[in-house]
Amino acid sequence: MANVVRAALVQATWTGDTESMVAKHEEHAREAARRGARIIGFQEVFNAPYFCQVQEPEHYRWAEPVPDGPTVRRMRDLARETGMVIVVPVFEVEQSGFYYNTAAVIDADGSYLGKYRKHHIPQVKGFWEKYYFKPGNLGWPVFDTAAGKVGVYICYDRHFPEGWRQLGLNGAQLVYNPSATHRGLSAYLWRLEQPAAAVANEYFVAAINRVGREEYGDNDFYGTSYFVDPRGRFVGDVADDQGEELLVRDLDFDLIEEVRQQWAFYRDRRPDAYEGLVQP
């Protein structure tokens, strides 16, 4: 019998406040559960606007602790209600002055499994993230969930192949890549990089992008979220580039082993020859 996991993602427009944004995602999750999904992931800092379009201290107000902040606690209740694994990207405050771009991973029974902190922090026009976030310091964890082995790589991380590979070496079957990227910067890379990463590392990728314009800048987030398989093929249609959308797709995890046997990329790695990659 095929090892098929029904997975979901949400690309959403900003509502204007955290309460309605979280409530909207709860309804998307409930709909995904009604459609049989076992896991769902949300976009980068899903419960807030993409405030990194500007550098203003007022936006530290969006930060909260993980896992003890209100959003993650609420998502744990939602996981218990729906029986789904949930990938929850938020702005994390660890202690005064220590802020991270983080995703919590919650199992289908509501238990908190851990978190990933974004490693690569951009500082370019419209993406002033170093103003807010410290670089991640928790490595590349892979979480053993009710839906399989799940990793997270956040937005700008996707341009760096090393983390994709580490997630594969750590056993990932599905990697969620919550993002906030706009048309004028790297749209042509969006349908290239994550499929290439899925092929190179032989697992599934869920690529999630925001959609629409928000009040803090000119970024036009273009959606087109998707799932891609280990052969680099889109699983079903890519989401719309203008509007909010919930995607639910069946992922055949047996394909991972099939591809790894056929292409044997992990067998033919040469870590003994890669020392120069980690020299500053």
C-alpha positions in Angstrom: 0.0 0.0 0.0 1.4 3.4 -1.0 2.6 5.7 1.8 0.5 8.7 0.8 0.4 11.8 3.1 -2.2 14.4 2.4 -0.6 17.8 3.1 -1.8 21.4 3.0 -0.4 24.9 2.8 -2.0 28.3 3.0 -1.0 31.5 1.1 -2.9 34.4 2.7 -3.5 38.1 2.4 -2.9 40.3 5.4 -6.1 41.2 7.3 -4.9 44.2 9.2 -4.7 42.6 12.7 -3.3 39.5 14.4 -6.6 38.2 15.8 -8.4 38.1 12.4 -5.3 36.7 10.7 -5.0 33.9 13.1 -8.7 33.2 13.0 -8.6 33.0 9.2 -5.8 30.5 9.3 -7.7 28.4 11.8 -10.6 28.2 9.4 -8.3 27.2 6.6 -6.8 24.5 8.8 -10.3 23.2 9.7 -11.2 23.0 6.0 -7.9 21.2 5.2 -8.8 18.7 8.0 -12.2 18.2 6.5 -10.5 17.4 3.2 -8.3 14.8 4.9 -5.0 16.7 5.4 -2.6 15.3 8.0 -0.3 18.3 8.0 -0.5 22.0 7.2 2.0 24.9 7.0 1.5 28.7 7.0 3.6 31.5 5.5 6.5 33.4 7.1 5.5 35.3 10.2 1.9 34.3 9.4 0.2 36.2 12.2 1.6 39.6 11.3 2.3 41.8 8.3 5.6 41.5 6.6 6.9 44.4 8.7 10.5 44.0 7.4 9.7 46.3 4.5 10.6 49.0 7.0 13.0 49.5 10.0 10.9 50.8 12.8 11.0 49.8 16.5 7.2 49.7 16.8 7.3 46.3 15.0 9.0 44.5 17.8 5.4 44.4 19.2 4.7 41.4 16.9 7.2 39.2 18.7 6.2 36.6 21.2 7.8 33.6 23.0 7.9 30.2 21.5 6.4 27.9 22.6 4.7 29.7 25.5 3.3 32.7 23.5 -0.4 33.1 22.7 -0.2 32.1 19.0 1.7 28.8 19.5 -0.6 27.9 22.4 -3.6 28.6 20.2 -2.1 26.5 17.4 -1.6 23.6 19.8 -5.3 23.7 20.6 -6.0 23.8 16.9 -3.7 20.7 16.2 -5.6 18.8 18.9 -8.9 19.8 17.5 -8.1 18.9 13.9 -5.7 16.0 14.4 -3.2 17.7 12.1 0.5 18.5 12.3 0.9 22.3 12.0 4.0 24.3 11.0 3.7 27.8 12.6 6.0 30.6 11.5 6.2 33.5 14.0 8.4 36.4 15.2 10.0 35.0 18.3 11.4 36.8 21.3 13.6 34.6 23.5 14.6 37.3 26.0 15.2 41.0 25.8 17.2 41.8 22.7 17.1 38.2 21.4 14.7 38.0 18.4 14.4 35.3 15.8 12.4 34.5 12.6 11.1 31.1 13.8 8.8 28.3 13.0 7.3 26.0 15.7 6.3 22.5 14.7 3.3 21.0 16.5 2.3 17.4 16.3 -1.2 16.1 15.6 -2.0 15.6 19.3 -1.1 19.2 20.1 2.4 18.5 21.5 5.1 21.0 20.8 8.0 19.2 19.0 10.4 22.1 18.7 11.3 25.0 16.5 13.5 26.0 13.6 15.2 29.5 13.5 16.0 31.1 10.2 19.7 31.0 9.5 20.2 33.4 6.7 19.0 36.9 7.4 18.7 39.4 4.4 19.4 43.1 4.6 18.3 44.6 1.3 15.6 47.1 0.3 12.2 45.9 1.3 13.7 43.0 3.3 15.4 44.7 6.3 15.5 41.6 8.4 18.8 42.1 10.2 17.1 45.1 12.0 14.8 42.6 13.7 16.3 39.1 13.7 19.4 37.3 15.0 20.6 34.4 12.8 19.2 31.1 13.8 21.3 28.9 16.2 19.4 25.6 16.5 20.8 23.8 13.4 18.5 22.1 11.0 16.2 19.9 13.1 13.9 17.3 11.5 10.8 16.5 13.5 9.3 13.0 13.7 5.6 13.9 13.3 2.4 12.0 12.9 2.7 12.9 9.2 6.3 11.9 8.7 9.7 13.4 9.1 9.3 17.2 8.6 11.9 20.0 8.3 11.6 23.8 7.9 13.7 26.2 5.9 12.5 29.9 5.9 12.3 32.2 2.9 15.8 33.6 2.2 17.3 30.4 3.4 16.2 28.8 0.1 19.0 30.5 -1.8 21.6 28.5 0.3 21.9 24.8 -0.7 23.8 23.8 2.5 20.7 23.8 4.7 18.6 21.9 2.2 21.2 19.2 2.2 21.5 19.1 6.0 17.8 18.6 6.2 18.0 15.7 3.8 20.9 14.2 5.8 18.8 14.5 8.9 16.1 12.4 7.4 13.5 14.9 6.1 10.7 13.6 3.9 8.9 16.9 3.5 10.4 20.4 4.0 8.1 23.4 4.5 9.6 26.7 3.1 7.4 29.6 4.4 8.3 32.8 2.6 7.5 36.4 1.8 8.9 37.3 -1.6 7.7 39.8 -4.2 7.6 40.1 -8.0 10.4 42.6 -8.6 13.2 40.8 -6.7 13.4 37.1 -7.5 10.1 35.9 -9.0 11.9 34.1 -11.8 13.8 32.0 -9.2 10.6 30.9 -7.3 9.7 28.0 -9.6 13.4 27.1 -10.0 15.1 26.9 -6.6 12.7 24.8 -4.6 12.2 22.1 -7.3 16.0 22.0 -7.7 16.4 21.5 -4.0 13.8 18.8 -4.0 15.7 17.0 -6.8 19.1 17.5 -5.3 18.0 16.2 -1.9 15.3 13.8 -3.0 12.4 14.8 -0.8 9.1 16.8 -1.0 9.1 20.6 -0.6 6.1 22.8 0.3 6.9 26.3 -1.0 4.6 29.0 0.6 4.5 32.6 -0.4 2.4 35.5 0.8 0.0 37.2 -1.6 -1.0 40.8 -2.2 0.2 44.2 -1.0 0.5 45.3 2.6 0.6 48.7 4.3 4.3 48.9 5.2 5.9 49.0 1.7 5.6 48.4 -2.0 6.3 44.7 -2.1 3.8 42.8 -4.3 3.7 39.3 -2.9 2.9 37.0 -5.7 1.7 33.8 -4.1 2.1 30.9 -6.6 2.7 28.5 -3.7 3.1 24.8 -4.5 4.2 21.3 -3.5 7.0 19.7 -5.5 8.1 16.1 -5.5 11.6 14.5 -5.4 11.7 14.5 -9.2 11.1 18.2 -9.3 7.5 18.0 -10.6 4.7 20.1 -9.2 2.1 18.1 -7.3 -1.1 19.4 -8.8 -1.5 23.0 -9.9 0.5 26.0 -8.5 -1.6 28.4 -6.5 -2.9 31.7 -7.9 -0.5 34.7 -8.1 -3.2 37.2 -7.0 -5.5 35.7 -4.3 -5.5 33.7 -1.2 -5.6 30.0 -1.5 -5.5 26.7 0.4 -3.7 23.9 -1.3 -4.3 20.3 -0.3 -2.2 17.6 -2.1 -1.4 13.9 -1.8 2.3 13.2 -1.5 3.5 9.7 -2.2 6.4 9.3 0.3 7.3 5.9 -1.4 8.6 8.0 -4.3 11.4 9.3 -2.0 13.0 5.8 -1.7 12.4 5.1 -5.3 14.2 8.2 -6.4 17.1 7.7 -4.0 17.6 4.2 -5.3 17.5 5.3 -8.9 19.6 8.5 -8.7 21.7 7.6 -5.7 22.8 11.1 -5.0 23.4 10.4 -1.3 25.6 7.4 -2.2 27.8 9.5 -4.4 28.3 12.4 -2.1 31.9 13.3 -1.4 32.0 14.9 2.1 35.7 14.1 2.3 36.2 16.6 -0.5 34.0 19.4 0.7 36.2 20.9 3.5 36.6 24.1 1.6 32.9 24.8 1.7 33.0 25.6 5.4 36.0 27.8 5.4 35.2 31.5 6.1 
